[in-house]
Amino acid sequence: MSQIRVTRPAALTALAGVGACLAIVVVPSAFAGTTTPAGGTCTIRPAEKSSEAPLSCLGVTASLDHLPAVGEQATLTVDVQAQADVKHAGLSVQLPPALRMTGQESGLAAPTTDTFGQRTSRTLALTPGTHTVKLKVKAVAAGPAQIQADISDIDRPDPRRAGHDSVELTVGTSKGSSDKGVSVTKADAAPVHGPGAGARKARPVTPKVPAPARASAASAPASPRATAAATSNAQVCVSGTFRNRFQSAEGGSWNGKANRDEPVSNVNITLWGKPTANSGTQKLATGMTGNGDGKFNLCYTPSASVISQAWVEFQTQAGRMWSVVDGSGRLYSTATYSLNNISGNTSLGNVYANDGQSRAWHALDTLNKLWWNRGSTTNCWASSQQDGHCTPITVQWYPGSTDGTYWTTNEDKIHLADNDPDSEHTTVHEAGHALMGKLYKGWWPNVSNCSPHYVNRTSSTSCGWTEGFANAVAFHTFNDTTYYWGNGSSMNLANDRSTNGIDAGDACEARVATALVDVWSQVDGGWTKSNTMMSRTWQSSFREYFVNDRPDYGLDSGSTARNILYNHTIQY
């Protein structure tokens, strides 16, 4: 599908079957860099040509000389490409639990091992050209596996001075049985372990708004959905807690992201089973995991005293409000093992998302954090939509994806590349574009000089507005001003008039983002009033938002608000 940057405001495509796509707008990625490459000569493409991911001065490719089966060794070659001098380039290599490094080669640090596999790293002084690192790896377990390699400029964190690559394979049990690629869309739950050292308490979630609309007519997760005539027999209930182990850029660094173990909230779940030994598979009950704790309890009233067979399936969808799909548009699902001849109450304890789906579940749970603080006066994402007529936020991601990072209007879909979900700021930034699209009810500004765009440099007032708003959504959601990228690099964008390295004015997205967040918190008492205004009138620049529209809709643009803007070098 072609992607066209239109030269006039473009309409959002309606939901499937409602309208035809007249034009496509691709909103550039959250890869807001810090400096323009010297001479503008860097040309390394980190993603597919159709993607809006920026060209880079650094790149990395990883490859195996052959696909090893369990017990076999292979040579992993990592080629680092540089088109500029980099004094401190950080190379990080991560192997999955199914593979192990068998030697300390090419100057790499001794590997560290945890539940996510093995990690090693090395600092390189690069000049233009290719630098090759080789190491021996051994397959120790069968199943899906992903090798990851990252290169970044430690001194100048910037996606235009970074690269990521991965190798996906399915390790076989005998020689010649391993295969390229992985299939993880439908998978079994991961082995159960108690929350480890990487576990953290879930971020506080204040339920300021109703929960997402449920996927079924059930009024609560525990509501039964009987498939046989009800009798006096007691209900059979299956309970537990759904959790996800993932690596987080927030709290990590270029050579080691933070390990997390957290519950997954508001997940659509189904109790499947066979009520009797001779019956077919039936949907016994549906519900959602608990908000903030991931707990579930699904019940069914059997016609007999026991259920012959039952299991629980979790899908990457929250009611009808948001979802994560693979490259074919399919939801990811994790299923528990089958329970046989069960009666009464059965607890599964902690049920873990399949490891190969970890990033999909992380992206889904990240959107839950935005949902509870989305600033809408309706049960939809935006006040421009009314209950019963909401449009969802959809994220596309799959292992090894190079189709990202951007949101496009014709699909109203977010495309995330392989390691993007590791950064909650990136996920919410792209969701911020989707939210603006919903607030504007099918209209989009005529955005210029925005590809590429740099978070701390002047672009245009239209780019500063759309990208600044998306950054502000992330900062508002996480109550910070630091942007994190999927490779673990980060940049603190807090600024005032004395800040060096960030251009002044409303054509710089960092200035717009921080000014917006401060106005929302210090003047408006939150962003609900602002979002309601944006659902009624639409802006092409921060000036339009502040000077023209805020006064018309009763929002303060007086001295307090203007002083905030002045502090961020914006003066009207």
N, C-alpha and C positions, 0 to 999 in steps of 0.2 A: 504494500500500500504506500503510495507516495505521500510525502508530507510537504505541504506548501505553506510558506509564510505569506499570508495575504497582506495587502497594502491598505485595507480598510477594516473597520470593525466586522468581526465574524460571528455568526450565530453558532451557538452550541447545538449539536445534534440532539434531538429529543430522544427519549427512550426508544428501544427497539420497537419498530412497527408504527411509530408515531409520526416520523418525518424523515425526509431524505437529507443527506449531508450535502450542503452547498459549498462549503469551504472548510479547510482544515487549518487550525492554528496549533503549532507546537510551542508550548511554553518551555523555554530553555531550562536546563537542569539546575538543581540546587548547587551545582559545582561552581560556587562563587569563588573565584581565584583571588589572589592577592596582588599579583603583578603580571603585567603583560610580558611574554617571552621576549628576550632581547632581539630586536630586529624583526619580531613577528615571524621568525623562520621555523619555529617548531611545528612538526607535522605528524607526530606519532598519533595514530588514531586508536583510542582505547576501546572503541565500541563499533557496532555495525554502522555502515555509512548512513543508514536511515535514522540513526540516533542523533540526539542533540548534545551528547556528551562532548566536552571540548577536546581539541587537539592538545597534545602534551609534549613537553621536552624530555620526558622519561617514559620508558615503556619496559615491559617485562613479558616474556613468554616462557611457559613451562611445558616440558614434553618428556615422555618416557620412551626408552629405546624399544620396549615391548611391554605388553600387559602381563604382569606376573599373576600366577595362581598362588594359593596358599602354600607357603614354604619356599617360594621362588624369589630371587632377587632381580632387580632391574636398576638401570641407571636413570636418574632424574637429572635432566639438563635444564638449567635456568639461565636464559640469556637476558641480560640487562642492556637496554639501548639508551644512549644519552645523546642529545643534540645540543647540550650546553654543558659548561663546567659546573659540577656540583661537588662542593668540598665535603659535605657529610650526607651521603645518600644511605638511607637505611633499607637494607634488604631483609625481608622476613619471609620464611617458608614454614608452612604448616601442613602436617600430615594428619590424616584421619586415624582413628583407632585401629583400622584394618591394616595400616602400613606402619613400618618402623624404620628409622635410620639405622644403618649398620656400621657407620664409621664417621669420624670427625674429619671431613675433607673440605678443601677450598676455603679454609680459614673460618668456617662457620662456628658459632658458639656451641658449647655442649647443649644438646636439646633438653627442654623441659617437657615433662609428661603429665597430663591430667586427663579428665574424662573426655576432653575434646580431641585428644591425640597428642602429637608432639609438635613443638615449635622450636625453631632456631632462627638466628639472625646474624647479621654482619653489617658493619659500617664500611662504606666504600668511598673513595675519592675518585670521582668519575670525570673523564674528559670525553668529548664527542667520540662515539664509536660503540662497539659492543663488548661487554664484559661477560664472560661465561663462568658459571659455577656448576659443578657436577657433584652429585652425591649418590651413594648407594642406598636403595630402600628395599625392604623385604615385606612381602605380604604375610600377615599373620592371622587374618580372619576373612571369611567370605562375606560378600554383600556389597552394597553401594558404597563408594568411597570418593572423596574429593580432595585433591591436592591444591593448595593455594599458595601463590607467590605474590608479594607486594614490594614495590620499590617507591620510595618517597624521599623528598628533600627535607631532612630533619630541621634545617634552619629556616626554611620557607614553606610551611605547610600550605599546599595548594594543589588541587587536582590537576592543574596544568603543569605540575612538577611531580607527578606520581603516576603509577601504573599498577594494574592488577591483572592477574591471569589465573586460570584454574584448569585442572585436568579432572574430568569425571570418568570413572570406570566402575564396573561391577566385577569384583574379585571372585573368581571361580575356585572350586575346590580341587581341580585337577588340571594338569598341563593343557593349555590351549582352550580352557573353558572360560577364561576371563573375557570381558567384552567392553567396548567403548560405551560411555554414557551411563546414566543412572535412571531408574524409574522409581520415583518416590511419591507420585501423586496419591496413590492409595497404598497404605502401609500399616504394619502392626505397630503397636505401642512399643516404645523403647524399654529396655530392661529397667525394672523398678529399683531405684536407689533412694535413700533418704536424702533430703536437701543437704548438699555438701558445703564445703568452705566458701564456695562462690555464691551461696544463696544470700539474698538480701530481702529485707522486708519490702513488700510491694509498696510502690509509691502511693501516698494517701490519695484517695479518690473521693471527692465530695460530691454526692449525688444531687447536683443542683437542678437536674432536669430528669424527665422520665427515662426509663430504660429503653433500649431499641425495640422497635416493634418485633414481636415474636414471629418465628417462621411458620407457626401453625396456629390453630385456634385455641391451643392449650393456654390456660390462664396462668399457669405456673409450671416450673420445671417438673414438679412432682405430680402434675395432673395426669391421671391414667388415660390411656387411649385404648379402650378395650376392643378386642377382636372376637370375643366370645361372650355369650350371655352372662351377665353378672350373677353371681350366686353369693351365698353367705361366706364363701371362702375368703380368707384374709389376703390382703395384697402381698405381692412379692416386690420388694424394692431393692434396687442396686444403687449404691452410693459411692462417693470417693471424691478426690480432688485432682483436677487436671492441671498439669504443670508443664513447663517448657524449660529446657536447658539451652542457653544461647550465649553468644559472645557479644559484648556491647562496646561500641566505640566510646560511649559516655563512660568515663572512668578508666579508659585504657590509654594506650599510646601506640606509636607506629610499630613497635616490636612486640606487642602483647595486649590484646583487648581484654577487658574485664570479663571473667566468667560469671554468668548469672543463672539462677535457678528460681523461677517465679511462677506463680499461678497464672492461668490464662482466663481472662474474664469474658463473660457474655458470649460464649461459644455455643453455636447450635449443636445439640446432641440428640441422638436417637438410640433408644433401646430396641434392638432387633432380637428376634428369637423364634423358636418353635414352641408354641404353647403345649403341644403334645408330641410324642415320639413320631407320630404318623403325619403331622401337619407340615406344611411348607413354611418357609421363612416369612415372618410377618413383622410389621412395624408395631411394636407394643406400646411405646410411649415416646414423647418428644419433650424437649425443654432446652434450657440454657444453663451454662455454668454460672456460678455466683459472681457478682461484681466485686472485684478486689480480693476474692479468696479462691476462685476457681472450683468451688464445691458444687456437687451435683447429687441429685437424688431422683431416680426415675422409678415409677411404680406401675404395676399392672396387676389386675385382678384375674387370675386364671380360673378356668372352669373346674380344674382339678386342684389338688393341694400343692402341686409343684409345677414349675415350668421346665420342660424337657431340656431346653437349651436357650441361652441368652448371651448377648454381648453388647457393648456400647460403642457407638461410632461418634467421633468428633469431627466436625467439618469447619474449614476456615471461612466461616460466615457468622455474622452477628445479627440475628434477626433478619431483617431485609435492608439493614442500613449500611453495612460495609462488608467487604469480602476480599479474599486473596485467591487468585486463580493462577494456573500454570499457563504455558504458552498456547495451549489449546482452549483456554477458557474454562477449565475444569477446576472445581474446588479440591483442595487437599483434604484428605481424611486419614485419621488415625483410628484404628479399631483395637479394642481390648481382646484378650484371649477369650475363648468361649467358656461359659459356665454351664455345667450340666446338672440337671435335676435339682434346681434351687427352690428354696421356699423361705418365707420370712424375709428378714433383712440381711443383705450381703454387702459388706464394705470391700471395695477394691483398694482402699488406701490411696496412695499416690499413683496416678496414671500419667506417664510421660509421653509427650508428643514424640513421634518418630524423629530420630536425629537428623535424617535427611531433609525433613520438613521444617527444621528449627527456625530458619529465617522467615518462612511463611507465617508461622505462628507468632513470631516476634513482631512482624509488621502488623498483623491483625490486632495484637494486644496494644501496640502503640497507638493505633487509631482509636481504641477504646479510651485512652487518656485524653485525646482531643475531643471525643464525643461528649464527655461529661462537662467540658468547659468550652463548648462551641459558640456560646453567645447567641442562641436562637430562642425566639419566643414561641416556637411551635415544636412539635415532636419530630421535626425534620432537621436536616443539617443546617438549613438556612431559613430565616424568617420569611423569605420570599416564597416558600413552599408551605402548603397547608397539610394538616394531618390527613393521611390516606392518599396523598399525592406526592410523596417524597421520592426523590431520586437518590440512589446509593452512591457511595464512594467505592470504586473497584480498583484494586492493585493487581498488576500482573508481575509475577516473579517466578523464576525457576533456577535451579542450580546451574551455574556457569553462564547465566544470561549476560549478554553484552547489549541488550536492547533496553537501554536506560541512560540517563535518568531524566524523565520528563513527564509532563501531563499534556494530553492532547485533547482538543475540544470535540473532535468528531466522534470519538469513542467515549468521551468523559471518563478516561481511564488513566491511571498512573502506571508508568512503566519503571520498574526498579531493576537495576543491574545486580549482578551476583552478590556483592557484599554490601549493597546499599541498606538493606534492613538492619544491619549492625548499628547504623546511625539512626536513632529515633528522630533526631533533628531533620535528617534528610527525608524520612517518611512523612513527617508532619509538614515540612516545607512544601513538598509536592501536594499534600492534602490541602495546604493553604491555597494553592492555585485552584484546585477543584472547588474549594469553598467559595472563593471569589467568583468562579464561574456560576455557581448556584445563586449567590447573592445578586448577580447581575442578570439573571433570568435569560440567558441566551445571548447576551451582548459581551463583546470583548474589546478592550481599547486597541487603537492602532499603535502598536508598540514598535519603536524604532531603535536601532543601534543597541541591540540586546543579545546578539549572538556573534561573538562571545560577550559575556558581561563579567565584571569583577566586583566582588562584594565591597571592596574599599576604594574603588575607582569610579570616576564619572562615566556614565553611559548616556542616558537620556532621561528626561523627566518621566516619560512613560515607562521605561524600563525600571527606573528607580522606584516607581510606584508599585508596579506589579510584583517585582522581585522583593522589594522592601516589605510589602504586605505579607508575602509568604514567609519571609524570615521572621517578621513580627509574630505571626501565628505560632511558629516554633518557640520563640522566646517567651511568649505569653503562656504557652502550654507548660513549659518546663521551668518557668520563672528564672530565666538566666539570660545572658547575652553572649554565650559562647557557642560557636557553630562547630559541629563535629562531622567529619567525613567518615565514610565506611571503612577506611583503612586504619582508623584510630587517631588520625591527626586532628588537630583542633585549632581554633583561633578565637580569642576573646575580642568581641567587637564593641565592648563598652567604650563610650567616647564622650568627650566634651570639646569645648573650643580649643583646648590646649593639646588635644590628641594629635600626634604626628602619624603619618602613614595612612590616614583615611581622608579622602578628598572631601571638601566642604560642599554643602548644598543639597538640594532635593533631587539631583540627578545621581546621587550616590546612594545605593540601596542600604548600606549600613547605617547611614544617617537617618534615612526614612524609617527603617525598622525600629531603631532605638527611640526615635522621637514618638512613633506611634505607641509603642509599649508604655512609655512614660505618660503620654496623654491619657491612654486608657486607664492606667492605674491611679494617676494623681489628680486627674480632672473628672473623668467620666465614671469612676467607681466600677470599672470593668469595661468590657468591650461589647456588651449586648446592645446598648443604645447606638453605638457606632455601626454595628452590623445591621441593625434594623434600618438605619438611615441608608446604608449602602444597598439594601434590598429595594429601596424606593427611588433612589437616584444614583447614577453611575458616574464614575470619575476616570479620567485619563491621566491624572497626575495628582501628586500630593497637594499641590496648590489648589486645584479644584476641590479636593476633599476638605481642606482646611478653610480656605478663604470663602468659597462660594457656598458649599453645601452644609457645613456644620452650623453656621448661623441660621440658615433657612429651616433647619430641623431642630432648633432649640438646643444645640450642643455648644458649649462654651468655646469661643475663640478669643477670649479676652487676654488680659495681661499675663495671667498664670500660664495659660496654654502657650502664648507667644514666647514667654520666657523659656519654656521647655524647648521649643523649637530653636530659639536663639542659642541655647546651650549646646544644641546639636548642629550648630552652624547653618540653620535654615531660618531665613528672615524674610517675612512678607510685609 
